[in-house]
Amino acid sequence: MSTFAAPDMPPAFPQKAAWGTASSLRAWQQQALEAYFGEDGTAPGPRDFLTVATPGAGKTTFALRLARELLDRHIVQQVTVVCPTEHLKRQWAESASRVGIKIDPEFQNSQGKVGKEFHGIAVTYATVAARPALHRNRTESRKTLVVFDEVHHAGDGLSWGDAVREAFEPATRRLCLSGTPFRTDINPIPFVRYEEGPDGIRRSAADYTYGYGPALADGVVRPVIFLAYAGEMRWRTRAGDEITATLGEPLTQDQMSQAWRAALDPKGDWMRQVLGAADKRLTELRRAIPDAGGLVIATDHETARAYAKMLRAITGQGATIVLSDDPTASKKIKQFSQTEDRWMVAVRMVSEGVDIPRLCVGVYATSTSTPLFFAQAIGRFVRARRRGETASVFLPTVPTLLGHAAEMETERDHVLDRPVREDGLDDELLAEANRERDTPDEVGGDEFAFETVEASATFDRVLYDGGEFGMQAAPGSVEEEEFLGIPGLLEPEQVSQLLRKRQAQQIANERRRKTGDPREDRTAAEDLHTLRKELNGLVGAWSHRTGQPHGVIHNELRRTCGGPQLAQASAEEVRRRIDKIREWAARRRS
């Protein structure tokens, strides 16, 4: 018998008042429910509803409360949850059980029917695509609510989109959820509404949106501090030529791709140095957050195992390794989430949707650079459990990644009717680096096309709230330690204030070192900070106008105006870049 006792009449939201209590729903979740059922709670709700909420905000809780309302009112009789991975099926079932909804996460296409004790099933998009007719029959047999978790995956291929559309076209209600409702292709996402703008281009239209910025202000998510590392790379090509390049300097597409690959290669020292820095940061955070954990997101299985060995050498403790083909992956993730172990190393398995709230430090050691993957990966670290918690993510100084980091608060829509590379600076900037691999690249049998000779790391800069802080320094230097030692419990505005203070102090120290003057030139430091803030504002405006990532714009300014990276640039060098970007804007207006 159903566990849901439906009233004679649909509840007209006397329950509504309870939705806003701390013990039930967050304010945004209540607002989203009101957007669905109407302010008085009596509306039956639309057939299709797209909710976009930043990773870590609590989309699952919202969806399950909506499902319960629809079941209680007899608007639907069963629930089908469709999600990207096997692990997420089990996570949905566990969450649903806590609110009295029994979901079968082990349903297979071969069994056809579901036990009477269940209110529904959780399946993957791949399972639906394998037998869409089966799922259509299930959907037609009873009034069904379908919840699409990370619905952008329904557009992973035209065949998947067609299968999802065929299977769930008869559904009584469809709830689409996403933290990142955009794709790098132009495949339409089933059951998502697209609206044409003044420019004639169709964009996805959400029914309710809760972005990272509002979530940060509400204390729902943590502020993210990005620590970028550059360094010298040397590698040998298949032809025997040795090439040297500096990560963080302007490079060609091929050079950047290869330098990035050399940095992530366990044979070099770059990853060893960055992992050491990340573990120092984790130690600092654990002073305030005792169970804080770290996650290394790796490109392939072999490097994941190598990174785990490095972490054992650094920490004296083993790291949990989670691989995409490991049948025990879900069990390992759950165990790690319930312990106080320091590190997990994973290949894609925890890039999306997986809930490990104690993750506070990340190392982005994968060559995947799409904005979708980056946003979902960073989403693993932003879920806040109490106010003041911060997250720290370490990454290589690669323009594409720096651009994504600088645009954390940008709300994106899925855009149709456009070329895939509309501005020449799309996610294919490093196409070679974007390919997914379980093993290293090989060319001509066992002959490697690429061999890392040397790779060393240099602390480059900190990115936070669209600003850049810090000065290039060797690992272990006072400059690096200043940022690794930032307290673990800070409000977002306190993070900004502290970073500005340390930046000004470093500038003053550098000036004293160069001039030999023991007096601190505070006025010059403050003027330089003002100029940098002005330049960053202009870069942000130009990025919004052109679609170019912030890092790409900074690199172009540096190429045309000369001088070092922004963190080391003098006031005069910053002024030249301000004049140049204003010149670009004037030329574009004319």
Long-range contacts (C-beta under 8 A, 24 or more apart in sequence): 2-71, 2-119, 3-100, 3-102, 3-119, 4-68, 4-71, 4-72, 4-100, 5-72, 6-71, 6-72, 6-73, 6-74, 7-72, 10-42, 10-44, 10-73, 11-41, 11-69, 11-72, 11-73, 12-40, 12-41, 12-42, 13-37, 13-40, 13-41, 13-42, 15-41, 16-40, 16-41, 19-65, 24-65, 25-61, 25-62, 25-65, 26-57, 26-58, 26-61, 26-218, 26-220, 27-218, 28-53, 28-57, 28-210, 28-214, 28-215, 28-218, 28-220, 29-58, 29-61, 29-62, 29-65, 31-208, 32-62, 32-208, 32-210, 33-62, 33-65, 33-66, 33-69, 35-207, 35-208, 36-66, 36-207, 36-208, 37-69, 44-73, 44-75, 45-70, 45-75, 45-173, 46-207, 47-171, 47-172, 47-173, 47-174, 48-174, 48-176, 48-191, 48-193, 49-173, 49-174, 49-175, 49-176, 49-207, 49-208, 50-151, 50-176, 50-177, 50-178, 50-181, 50-192, 50-193, 50-204, 50-205, 50-206, 50-207, 50-208, 51-175, 51-176, 51-177, 51-178, 51-206, 51-207, 51-208, 51-209, 51-210, 52-178, 52-179, 52-181, 52-206, 52-208, 52-209, 52-210, 52-211, 52-411, 53-177, 53-179, 53-208, 53-209, 53-210, 53-215, 54-179, 54-210, 54-211, 54-212, 54-215, 54-221, 54-379, 54-382, 55-179, 55-180, 55-375, 55-376, 55-378, 55-379, 55-380, 55-382, 55-383, 56-215, 56-220, 56-221, 56-222, 56-379, 56-382, 56-383, 56-384, 57-179, 57-210, 57-215, 57-220, 57-221, 58-220, 59-149, 59-177, 59-179, 60-91, 60-92, 60-95, 60-149, 60-355, 61-95, 63-147, 63-149, 63-175, 63-177, 64-95, 64-96, 64-99, 64-101, 65-99, 66-175, 67-96, 67-101, 67-145, 67-147, 67-175, 68-99, 68-100, 68-101, 70-145, 70-173, 71-101, 71-119, 71-145, 75-143, 75-172, 75-173, 76-143, 76-144, 76-145, 76-172, 76-173, 77-142, 77-143, 77-144, 78-114, 78-119, 78-120, 78-142, 78-143, 78-144, 78-145, 79-103, 79-119, 79-120, 79-121, 79-144, 79-145, 79-146, 79-147, 80-120, 80-121, 80-122, 80-123, 80-135, 80-138, 80-139, 80-144, 80-145, 80-146, 80-147, 80-168, 80-171, 81-120, 81-121, 81-122, 81-123, 81-146, 81-147, 81-149, 82-122, 82-123, 82-124, 82-125, 82-128, 82-146, 82-147, 82-148, 82-149, 82-154, 82-164, 82-168, 83-122, 83-123, 83-124, 83-125, 83-149, 83-150, 83-353, 84-124, 84-125, 84-149, 84-150, 84-153, 84-352, 84-353, 85-124, 85-349, 85-352, 85-353, 86-124, 86-329, 86-330, 87-329, 87-330, 87-333, 87-349, 87-354, 88-122, 88-124, 88-149, 88-352, 88-353, 88-354, 89-122, 89-123, 89-124, 90-122, 90-330, 91-353, 91-354, 91-355, 92-122, 92-149, 93-122, 109-134, 114-138, 120-144, 120-145, 125-153, 125-154, 125-156, 125-160, 125-164, 126-160, 128-163, 128-164, 128-167, 129-159, 129-160, 129-163, 129-164, 132-162, 132-163, 132-164, 132-166, 132-167, 133-166, 133-167, 134-167, 135-167, 135-168, 136-166, 136-167, 136-168, 136-169, 136-170, 139-167, 139-168, 139-170, 139-171, 140-170, 143-172, 144-168, 144-170, 144-171, 144-172, 144-173, 145-171, 145-172, 145-173, 145-174, 145-175, 146-171, 146-173, 146-174, 146-175, 147-175, 147-177, 148-174, 148-175, 148-176, 148-177, 148-191, 149-177, 149-353, 150-177, 150-178, 150-179, 150-180, 150-352, 150-353, 150-376, 151-176, 151-177, 151-178, 151-181, 151-189, 151-190, 151-191, 151-192, 152-178, 152-180, 152-181, 152-182, 152-183, 152-189, 152-372, 152-414, 154-189, 154-190, 154-191, 155-183, 155-185, 155-187, 155-188, 155-189, 155-190, 155-414, 156-187, 157-187, 158-187, 161-187, 161-188, 161-189, 161-190, 164-190, 164-191, 165-190, 165-191, 179-375, 179-376, 179-379, 180-371, 180-372, 180-375, 180-376, 180-412, 181-206, 181-412, 181-413, 181-414, 182-371, 182-372, 182-412, 182-413, 182-414, 182-415, 183-372, 183-414, 184-370, 184-371, 184-372, 184-420, 184-426, 184-427, 185-420, 186-415, 186-416, 186-417, 186-418, 186-420, 188-416, 189-414, 192-414, 194-414, 194-416, 200-417, 201-415, 201-416, 201-417, 201-418, 202-415, 202-416, 202-417, 203-413, 203-414, 203-415, 203-416, 204-413, 204-414, 204-415, 205-413, 206-413, 209-411, 211-409, 211-411, 212-382, 212-408, 212-409, 213-409, 216-409, 216-492, 217-492, 219-384, 219-387, 220-384, 221-382, 221-383, 221-384, 222-360, 222-381, 222-382, 222-383, 222-384, 222-389, 222-390, 222-391, 223-390, 223-391, 223-464, 223-465, 223-490, 223-492, 223-495, 224-378, 224-381, 224-382, 224-390, 224-391, 224-392, 224-393, 224-405, 224-408, 224-464, 225-390, 225-391, 225-392, 225-393, 225-462, 225-463, 225-464, 225-483, 225-486, 225-495, 225-499, 226-392, 226-393, 226-394, 226-395, 226-402, 226-405, 226-462, 226-463, 226-464, 227-277, 227-281, 227-392, 227-393, 227-394, 227-395, 227-459, 227-461, 227-462, 227-483, 227-484, 228-394, 228-395, 228-396, 228-397, 228-401, 228-402, 228-405, 228-460, 228-461, 228-462, 228-463, 229-270, 229-273, 229-274, 229-277, 229-394, 229-395, 229-396, 229-397, 229-457, 229-458, 229-459, 229-460, 230-396, 230-397, 230-457, 230-458, 230-460, 230-472, 231-263, 231-270, 231-273, 231-455, 231-456, 231-457, 231-458, 232-454, 232-455, 232-456, 232-458, 233-258, 233-259, 233-262, 233-263, 233-268, 233-270, 233-452, 233-454, 233-455, 234-262, 234-452, 234-453, 234-454, 234-455, 235-259, 235-261, 235-262, 235-450, 235-451, 235-452, 235-453, 236-450, 236-451, 236-452, 236-453, 237-449, 237-450, 238-443, 238-444, 238-447, 238-448, 238-449, 238-450, 242-453, 247-396, 247-397, 247-398, 248-397, 248-458, 248-460, 248-472, 248-565, 250-555, 250-558, 250-559, 253-429, 253-430, 254-432, 256-398, 256-399, 256-430, 257-430, 257-431, 257-432, 257-433, 258-450, 260-367, 260-396, 260-398, 260-430, 260-433, 261-367, 261-432, 261-433, 261-450, 261-452, 262-452, 262-455, 263-396, 263-455, 263-457, 264-299, 264-303, 264-365, 264-366, 264-367, 264-396, 265-303, 265-452, 265-455, 266-303, 266-306, 266-307, 266-310, 267-452, 267-455, 268-452, 268-454, 268-455, 268-456, 269-454, 269-455, 269-456, 269-457, 270-396, 270-455, 270-456, 270-457, 271-307, 271-310, 271-365, 271-455, 272-310, 272-314, 273-456, 273-457, 273-475, 274-363, 274-365, 274-394, 274-457, 274-475, 275-307, 275-310, 275-311, 275-314, 275-363, 276-314, 276-475, 277-394, 277-457, 277-459, 277-475, 277-480, 277-484, 278-361, 278-363, 278-392, 278-394, 279-311, 279-314, 279-315, 279-342, 279-343, 280-481, 280-484, 281-361, 281-392, 281-394, 281-484, 282-342, 282-343, 282-360, 282-361, 284-484, 284-485, 284-486, 284-487, 284-488, 285-360, 285-361, 285-390, 285-392, 285-488, 286-488, 287-488, 288-388, 288-487, 288-488, 288-489, 289-358, 289-360, 289-389, 289-488, 289-489, 290-340, 291-340, 291-358, 292-358, 292-359, 292-360, 292-361, 292-488, 293-336, 293-340, 293-341, 293-342, 293-343, 293-344, 293-356, 293-358, 293-359, 293-360, 293-361, 294-342, 294-343, 294-344, 294-359, 294-360, 294-361, 294-362, 294-363, 295-343, 295-344, 295-345, 295-346, 295-350, 295-356, 295-359, 295-361, 295-362, 295-363, 295-380, 295-381, 296-343, 296-344, 296-345, 296-346, 296-362, 296-363, 296-365, 297-346, 297-347, 297-348, 297-350, 297-351, 297-362, 297-363, 297-364, 297-365, 297-366, 297-377, 298-345, 298-346, 298-347, 298-365, 298-366, 299-347, 299-365, 299-366, 299-367, 299-368, 299-436, 299-437, 300-347, 300-437, 300-438, 300-439, 300-440, 301-325, 301-347, 301-438, 301-439, 302-439, 302-440, 303-365, 303-440, 304-345, 304-346, 304-347, 305-345, 307-345, 307-365, 308-343, 308-345, 311-342, 311-343, 311-345, 315-342, 315-343, 317-341, 317-342, 317-343, 319-343, 319-344, 319-345, 320-344, 320-345, 321-345, 321-346, 322-346, 322-347, 322-349, 322-350, 323-347, 323-349, 324-348, 324-349, 324-438, 325-438, 347-438, 348-436, 350-380, 351-376, 351-377, 351-380, 352-376, 352-377, 352-379, 354-380, 355-383, 356-380, 357-383, 357-385, 358-385, 359-383, 359-391, 360-389, 360-390, 360-391, 360-392, 360-488, 361-391, 361-392, 361-393, 361-394, 362-391, 362-392, 362-393, 362-394, 363-393, 363-394, 363-395, 364-393, 364-394, 364-395, 364-396, 364-401, 367-430, 367-433, 367-434, 367-435, 368-433, 368-434, 368-436, 369-398, 369-400, 369-401, 369-404, 369-427, 369-429, 369-430, 369-433, 369-434, 370-427, 370-434, 371-404, 371-407, 371-412, 371-427, 374-401, 374-404, 375-404, 378-408, 387-491, 388-489, 388-490, 388-491, 389-488, 389-489, 390-486, 390-488, 390-489, 390-490, 390-495, 392-486, 397-460, 397-461, 398-430, 398-551, 399-429, 399-549, 399-551, 399-552, 399-555, 400-427, 400-429, 400-430, 400-549, 400-551, 400-552, 401-551, 402-463, 402-549, 402-550, 402-551, 402-554, 403-543, 403-548, 403-549, 403-550, 403-551, 403-552, 404-549, 405-463, 406-463, 406-466, 406-540, 406-543, 406-549, 406-550, 406-551, 407-466, 407-543, 407-549, 407-550, 409-466, 422-547, 423-546, 423-547, 423-548, 425-547, 425-548, 425-549, 425-552, 459-483, 460-565, 460-567, 461-565, 461-566, 461-567, 462-499, 464-495, 464-496, 464-499, 465-492, 465-495, 465-496, 466-536, 466-540, 466-550, 467-496, 467-499, 467-532, 467-533, 467-536, 468-532, 468-536, 468-566, 468-567, 469-499, 469-500, 469-502, 469-503, 469-567, 470-502, 470-503, 470-506, 470-567, 471-506, 471-507, 471-510, 471-567, 471-568, 472-565, 472-567, 472-568, 479-506, 482-506, 500-529, 503-529, 503-567, 504-529, 524-571, 527-571, 528-570, 528-571, 528-574, 531-571, 531-574, 531-575, 531-578, 532-566, 532-569, 532-574, 534-578, 535-566, 535-574, 535-577, 535-578, 535-581, 538-578, 538-581, 538-582, 538-585, 539-581, 541-585, 542-581, 542-584, 542-585, 545-585, 545-588, 553-581, 557-581
